[in-house]
Amino acid sequence: MLKDLNKLIFIFILGLAFYLRLHGITNGFPYIFHPDEPTIVRSALGIRFFPNPGHFDWPHLYIYFNYFVFMAFAKLRDIAVQLDLKTTLEGIFPLLWDDELIYYLITRVLTASLGALTVIPVYLTAKKLFGTKAGLMAGLAFALIPFHVRHTHYSLPDGPMVFLIAWSLYFSVKILQKDDANNYAGAGAYLGFSASTKYNGGLAALMIPLAHLMRTIKNKESIINMNSFLNLLVAVGVAIVAFILGTPYAVMDYKTFVRTDGPQGALWQFTNVGSVPTSERPIRFVSEMLSRVSDDLGYTFLAVFFITFIVLIIKAVLRRTLTIDYYAWFIFLYGTFLLAYVSGFGKPRSHYYMVAYPFIAVLFGYFCAFLYEKLEPKLKTGVFAIYVLLLIVPLYFSVKQAYIFGNPDTRNTLSLWLKSNISAGTHLVYSSDDFTPIMKEYEKQSEKGLDKAVKYTTGYVITTETSTQNDQSFGILKYGDKLQKVQTINNDYNNGPAIVIYRITR
């Protein structure tokens, strides 16, 4: 009975993860506003003509994966035409024959699905180490990470990369428990595929030797055990082969791969993100944890991650349950290493920290299982109340993210306003590239740059609130009573910038 209940709970968690990531998956259509989304789609479609994407700013595994999915979809669509089903299917799902959008939708669904499916290896890892309760809570935590919910709505490789890292983590904890070549090979394969999806996946490379070392210490094995050392070499070899299988032109076109002078080369990425001086890293780490990473994780998950460190210290002092503690220390140490390493980047963007999300979720499961073990006999329902308190804030923010994606982007609202109010020949001045996808429809009558507004006596100025605050030339126009505000589009519960539309009244 209990096993059946746990299965139902897990199915609910998985379903929740899918819902949060797939709700509003067409946000922004018929426009593509995220500047990085076209990379995957255009590269995958380009493989039809030349198998080398020709750029290594991202590795190629996810590009190839999308190519095969795209071709399978195209084949099925051709079969539907042969069966005279096109009209019927178009009536049900009009995007099927819209080649401008359908491939973006397919890739978004793939990304969101792999993001949701990451719950599985996270659950299995925590369950294997700390029990079923820990597994369920870890899976639920991962399902509710707000930034992951948001980021996996887009056609980007970070979500698939984390999916593969989570599987590498699963096999790494099996290494921690047992010296078996299959475990090393599994961890190495998923590590290599992860790095071949997004280079950040390579940051997990030291996870395998750390698991190897900690098992050796825990079991008091010989450090010079030749069989164990050969297994470690197996992991390294398989990881390299997996990376090359996913990005074969890293070898066949290595001159482009090693370029550092532009985004065509892989090594450019490392130059681009930069790094901060070693002396500044502790302060940067604390700052990033208290602001960016904490915000992205919904606050409580990161707080629990570091509270667990205190718990582990206390338990180590009291010398209790050392076997389980070895496992928890492994998760904490490597998760902290990833967070610290990324915080040392010159440009530590939010999606770079996603490599640490499986570790944070697994340790959350450990902490929840620890609370249950210590408090349930005394508090009974009190433990459930604590769980609710720990989950309520991330749940709120993740549901809010899904809700926002279900609403129109502010630029979609702007597009509708323009179609209703703008005639041919009306001058349009806009402030930034935020509006470029829409302004392509008004190329002959629009200009970018608020300073251009001084040339016109009629027309409209379209700007974001931030742009108007930072642009002095616009300030002169505004406060000279030459502009009249006619429309405001708020972004309280919408993607996109807050937009203000002014009529030129000069």
C-alpha positions in Angstrom: 0.0 0.0 0.0 2.8 2.4 0.9 4.7 1.6 -2.2 1.6 2.4 -4.3 1.1 5.7 -2.5 4.7 6.7 -3.1 4.3 5.8 -6.8 1.2 8.0 -7.0 3.1 10.9 -5.2 6.0 10.6 -7.6 3.6 10.6 -10.7 2.0 13.7 -9.3 5.4 15.4 -8.8 6.4 14.5 -12.4 3.1 15.7 -13.7 3.5 19.0 -11.8 7.0 19.4 -13.3 5.6 18.9 -16.8 2.7 21.3 -16.3 4.9 24.1 -14.9 7.2 23.9 -17.9 4.8 23.3 -20.7 2.1 25.8 -19.6 2.4 28.8 -22.0 5.0 27.1 -24.1 4.0 29.2 -27.2 4.6 32.5 -25.3 5.6 35.2 -27.7 4.4 33.5 -30.9 4.3 34.5 -33.7 7.5 36.4 -32.7 10.7 34.9 -31.2 11.9 37.4 -28.6 14.7 35.5 -26.8 17.9 36.3 -28.8 19.5 32.9 -28.2 16.5 30.7 -29.3 17.2 30.8 -33.1 20.7 29.2 -32.6 19.4 25.7 -32.0 16.6 25.8 -34.6 18.5 27.4 -37.4 21.6 25.2 -36.8 19.5 22.1 -36.7 17.7 23.0 -39.9 21.0 23.9 -41.5 22.4 20.4 -41.0 20.1 19.2 -43.8 22.6 20.9 -46.2 25.9 20.7 -44.2 26.6 18.5 -41.2 29.0 20.9 -39.6 27.1 23.7 -37.9 30.2 25.8 -38.4 30.2 27.4 -34.9 31.2 26.1 -31.5 29.8 28.8 -29.2 27.5 25.9 -28.1 28.5 22.2 -28.7 26.4 20.2 -31.1 24.7 17.3 -29.4 21.4 19.1 -28.8 21.5 20.6 -32.3 21.9 17.1 -33.8 19.2 15.7 -31.6 16.8 18.4 -32.7 17.7 17.8 -36.4 16.7 14.1 -36.1 13.4 15.1 -34.3 12.7 17.7 -37.0 13.3 15.2 -39.8 11.0 12.7 -38.1 8.3 15.3 -37.7 8.7 16.4 -41.4 8.3 12.8 -42.5 5.2 12.3 -40.4 3.8 15.5 -41.8 4.4 14.3 -45.4 2.6 11.0 -44.6 -0.4 13.1 -43.3 -0.5 14.9 -46.6 -0.5 11.7 -48.5 -3.4 10.4 -46.4 -5.3 13.6 -47.1 -5.3 14.6 -43.4 -3.7 18.1 -43.9 -7.0 20.0 -43.8 -8.3 18.1 -40.8 -5.0 18.5 -38.8 -4.6 22.2 -39.7 -8.1 22.8 -38.2 -7.1 21.2 -35.0 -3.5 22.5 -34.8 -2.8 25.3 -37.2 0.9 25.5 -36.4 1.7 22.1 -37.9 2.3 23.7 -41.3 3.7 27.0 -40.1 7.4 26.5 -40.8 8.2 29.8 -39.2 7.1 28.6 -35.8 6.5 24.8 -35.6 10.2 24.0 -35.2 10.5 26.5 -32.4 7.5 24.8 -30.7 9.0 21.3 -31.1 12.3 22.4 -29.6 10.6 24.2 -26.7 8.6 21.1 -26.0 11.7 18.9 -26.1 13.5 21.3 -23.7 10.6 21.6 -21.3 10.1 17.8 -21.3 13.8 17.1 -20.6 13.6 19.7 -17.9 10.7 17.9 -16.3 12.2 14.5 -16.7 15.2 15.6 -14.7 13.0 14.9 -11.7 13.6 11.2 -12.3 17.4 11.0 -11.9 17.2 13.5 -9.0 14.6 11.3 -7.3 16.5 8.1 -7.9 19.8 9.6 -6.6 18.2 10.9 -3.3 16.3 7.7 -2.9 19.4 5.5 -3.4 21.4 7.5 -0.9 18.8 8.6 1.7 15.6 6.7 1.2 12.2 7.1 -0.5 11.1 10.2 1.5 14.3 12.0 0.6 13.8 11.0 -3.1 10.3 12.3 -3.2 11.2 15.6 -1.5 14.2 16.0 -3.8 12.1 15.4 -6.9 9.5 17.9 -5.7 12.2 20.5 -4.9 13.7 20.2 -8.4 10.2 20.4 -10.0 9.6 23.7 -8.2 12.9 25.5 -8.9 11.6 28.8 -10.3 14.4 29.7 -12.6 14.5 26.2 -14.0 10.8 26.5 -14.7 11.3 29.7 -16.5 14.5 28.8 -18.5 13.2 25.5 -19.8 10.3 27.3 -21.5 12.8 28.3 -24.2 14.7 26.5 -27.0 18.0 26.5 -25.1 20.5 23.7 -24.2 20.9 24.4 -20.5 17.9 22.3 -19.4 19.0 19.2 -21.4 22.5 19.7 -20.1 21.2 19.6 -16.5 19.2 16.5 -17.3 22.3 14.7 -18.4 24.3 15.9 -15.4 21.6 14.6 -13.1 22.1 11.1 -14.7 25.9 11.4 -14.3 25.3 12.3 -10.7 23.2 9.2 -10.3 25.9 6.9 -11.6 28.5 8.8 -9.6 26.7 8.0 -6.3 26.7 4.4 -7.4 30.5 4.7 -7.7 30.4 6.1 -4.2 28.7 2.9 -3.1 30.3 0.2 -5.3 33.4 -0.2 -7.3 31.9 -1.3 -10.6 33.0 -0.6 -14.2 29.4 -0.1 -15.3 28.9 2.7 -12.8 32.1 4.5 -14.0 31.1 4.1 -17.6 27.6 5.4 -17.0 28.8 8.4 -15.1 31.4 9.1 -17.8 29.0 8.7 -20.7 26.4 11.1 -19.2 29.2 13.6 -18.3 30.5 13.6 -21.8 27.1 14.0 -23.4 26.3 16.8 -20.9 29.4 18.7 -21.9 28.5 18.1 -25.5 25.2 19.7 -24.9 26.5 22.8 -23.1 30.1 23.3 -22.1 29.1 24.0 -18.5 28.4 20.3 -18.2 32.1 19.8 -18.1 32.2 21.4 -14.7 30.9 18.1 -13.3 34.1 16.4 -14.5 35.6 16.2 -11.0 32.5 14.6 -9.5 33.6 11.1 -10.7 37.1 11.2 -9.1 35.6 12.7 -5.9 33.1 9.8 -5.7 36.0 7.4 -6.3 38.2 9.0 -3.6 35.4 9.2 -1.0 34.5 5.5 -1.5 38.1 4.5 -1.2 38.4 6.4 2.1 35.0 5.3 3.5 35.7 1.6 2.7 39.4 1.9 3.6 40.4 0.5 0.2 43.9 0.7 -1.2 44.5 3.9 -3.1 46.7 2.0 -5.5 44.1 -0.6 -6.4 44.8 -1.2 -10.1 41.2 -2.4 -10.9 39.7 0.6 -9.3 42.2 2.9 -11.1 41.4 1.3 -14.4 37.7 1.9 -13.8 38.5 5.6 -13.3 40.3 5.6 -16.6 37.2 4.0 -18.2 35.1 6.9 -17.0 37.6 9.4 -18.5 37.8 7.6 -21.8 34.0 7.1 -22.1 33.4 10.8 -21.3 35.8 11.9 -24.0 34.2 9.5 -26.6 30.7 10.7 -25.6 31.7 14.3 -26.0 33.2 13.7 -29.5 30.2 11.6 -30.5 28.0 14.6 -29.7 30.3 17.2 -31.2 32.4 15.3 -33.8 33.5 18.5 -35.6 35.4 19.5 -32.4 38.0 17.0 -33.9 37.2 17.3 -37.6 37.2 21.1 -37.5 39.5 21.6 -34.5 40.9 24.9 -36.0 37.6 26.5 -35.6 36.9 24.7 -32.3 39.9 26.2 -30.6 39.4 29.8 -31.8 39.3 32.4 -29.1 38.6 35.5 -31.2 34.9 35.2 -31.6 31.8 33.1 -30.9 32.6 30.6 -33.7 35.2 29.0 -31.4 34.6 27.1 -28.3 37.4 28.7 -26.3 35.8 32.1 -26.9 33.2 31.1 -24.3 35.9 30.9 -21.6 37.3 34.3 -22.7 33.9 35.8 -22.8 32.7 34.9 -19.3 36.1 36.0 -17.8 36.9 35.6 -14.1 37.4 37.7 -11.0 40.6 37.9 -9.0 41.1 35.2 -6.4 41.1 37.7 -3.6 37.6 38.9 -4.6 36.0 35.5 -4.9 34.9 34.9 -1.3 33.0 38.2 -1.3 31.6 37.5 -4.8 30.5 34.1 -3.7 28.6 35.4 -0.7 27.0 38.2 -2.8 25.9 35.8 -5.5 24.4 33.4 -3.0 22.5 36.1 -1.1 21.1 37.7 -4.3 21.0 36.0 -7.7 21.2 32.3 -6.8 18.9 32.7 -3.8 16.3 34.5 -6.0 16.5 31.9 -8.8 16.0 29.0 -6.4 13.1 30.5 -4.5 15.1 31.3 -1.3 14.4 28.3 0.9 16.2 25.7 -1.2 19.5 27.5 -1.0 19.0 28.3 2.6 18.4 24.6 3.4 21.5 23.7 1.4 23.7 25.7 3.7 21.7 24.8 6.8 22.4 21.2 6.0 26.1 22.0 6.2 25.6 23.0 9.8 23.7 19.8 10.4 26.5 17.7 8.9 29.1 19.5 11.1 27.1 18.8 14.2 26.6 15.2 13.2 30.3 14.8 12.5 31.1 16.1 15.9 28.7 13.7 17.5 30.0 10.9 15.3 26.6 9.5 14.3 25.4 7.8 11.1 28.8 8.2 9.3 27.8 6.1 6.3 24.9 8.3 5.4 27.0 11.4 6.2 29.6 10.4 3.6 26.9 10.5 1.0 25.6 13.9 2.2 29.1 15.3 2.3 29.7 14.2 -1.3 26.6 16.1 -2.5 27.3 19.2 -0.4 31.0 19.4 -1.3 30.5 19.1 -5.0 27.4 21.3 -5.1 29.3 24.0 -3.2 32.3 23.6 -5.6 30.0 24.3 -8.6 28.4 27.3 -7.0 31.8 28.7 -5.9 33.4 28.1 -9.3 30.6 29.8 -11.3 30.5 32.7 -8.9 34.1 33.3 -9.9 33.2 34.0 -13.5 33.4 37.6 -14.6 29.9 37.3 -15.9 28.1 34.8 -13.6 24.7 34.6 -15.3 21.8 32.8 -13.7 21.8 29.9 -16.2 25.4 29.1 -15.4 24.4 28.0 -11.9 22.0 25.4 -13.2 24.7 22.8 -13.1 24.4 22.8 -9.3 20.6 22.4 -9.2 20.5 18.6 -9.0 22.9 18.7 -6.0 20.8 21.3 -4.2 17.6 19.3 -4.8 19.2 16.1 -3.6 20.5 17.7 -0.4 17.1 19.2 0.2 15.7 15.7 0.1 18.3 14.6 2.7 17.4 17.5 5.0 13.7 16.7 4.8 14.4 13.0 5.6 16.6 14.1 8.5 13.8 16.3 9.8 11.3 13.5 9.6 13.6 11.1 11.4 14.3 13.5 14.3 11.0 15.3 14.6 8.1 13.0 13.5 8.0 11.0 16.7 7.5 14.2 18.7 5.7 16.6 16.4 3.6 14.3 14.2 1.9 16.7 11.8 4.4 19.4 12.7 6.9 17.9 10.2 4.4 18.3 7.4 3.9 21.9 8.4 7.6 22.5 8.2 7.7 20.9 4.7 4.9 23.3 3.6 6.9 26.3 4.9 10.0 25.2 3.0 8.1 24.6 -0.2 5.5 27.4 -0.2 7.8 30.2 -1.5 9.3 28.2 -4.4 5.9 26.9 -5.2 4.5 30.4 -5.4 7.3 31.7 -7.7 7.2 28.7 -10.0 3.4 28.9 -10.4 3.8 32.6 -11.0 6.4 31.9 -13.7 4.0 29.4 -15.4 1.2 31.9 -15.1 3.3 34.6 -16.7 4.1 32.4 -19.7 0.4 31.8 -20.1 -0.2 35.5 -20.6 0.8 37.5 -23.7 4.3 39.0 -23.8 4.1 42.8 -23.5 5.4 43.1 -27.1 2.5 40.9 -28.4 0.2 43.5 -26.8 2.2 46.2 -28.5 1.9 44.5 -31.8 -1.9 44.4 -31.5 -2.0 48.0 -30.5 0.1 49.0 -33.6 -2.1 47.0 -35.9 -5.2 48.9 -34.6 -3.7 52.4 -34.4 -0.9 52.8 -37.0 -1.4 53.5 -40.7 1.1 53.3 -43.5 3.4 56.2 -43.5 3.2 56.9 -39.7 6.6 57.5 -38.3 7.7 55.1 -35.5 10.8 55.6 -33.3 11.7 52.8 -30.9 14.3 52.6 -28.1 15.9 49.2 -28.3 16.4 45.8 -29.8 13.6 44.5 -27.5 11.2 45.7 -30.3 13.1 44.6 -33.4 11.1 41.5 -34.1 7.9 43.6 -34.2 9.4 46.5 -36.0 10.5 44.3 -38.9 6.9 44.6 -40.0 7.3 48.4 -40.1 10.8 48.6 -41.6 10.0 51.5 -44.0 8.5 53.7 -41.4 10.5 52.9 -38.2 13.9 53.9 -36.8 15.8 52.7 -33.7 17.1 55.3 -31.3 15.2 57.8 -29.2 17.3 60.7 -30.6 15.7 60.1 -34.0 12.4 61.5 -32.6 13.6 65.1 -33.0 13.3 64.8 -36.8 9.5 64.3 -36.8 6.5 66.4 -36.1 4.1 63.5 -36.1 4.3 59.8 -35.3 4.9 57.7 -32.2 7.8 56.9 -29.8 7.8 53.4 -28.4 10.1 52.9 -25.5 10.7 50.9 -22.3 10.6 52.7 -18.9 14.3 51.9 -18.5 15.2 53.5 -21.8 13.4 56.7 -21.1 15.1 57.0 -17.7 18.6 56.6 -19.2 18.3 58.6 -22.4 19.0 62.3 -22.1 17.8 63.2 -25.6 14.5 61.6 -24.8 14.3 63.6 -21.6 14.6 66.9 -23.5 11.7 65.9 -25.8 9.5 64.7 -23.0 9.9 67.7 -20.7 9.7 70.1 -23.6 6.0 69.1 -23.9 6.6 67.6 -27.3 5.4 64.1 -26.4 2.0 62.9 -25.2 1.7 59.6 -23.4 -1.1 57.6 -25.1 -0.5 54.0 -23.9 1.2 52.1 -21.1 1.7 48.3 -21.2 2.6 47.0 -17.8 4.6 43.8 -17.3 3.5 42.8 -13.8 2.4 39.4 -14.9 3.8 39.3 -18.4 7.2 38.6 -20.1 8.8 41.5 -21.9 9.6 45.0 -20.8 7.1 47.6 -19.5 6.3 49.7 -22.5 5.2 53.3 -22.9 3.9 54.8 -26.2 4.1 58.5 -26.8 2.6 60.6 -29.7 4.8 63.2 -31.1 2.9 66.5 -30.8 5.3 69.0 -32.2 
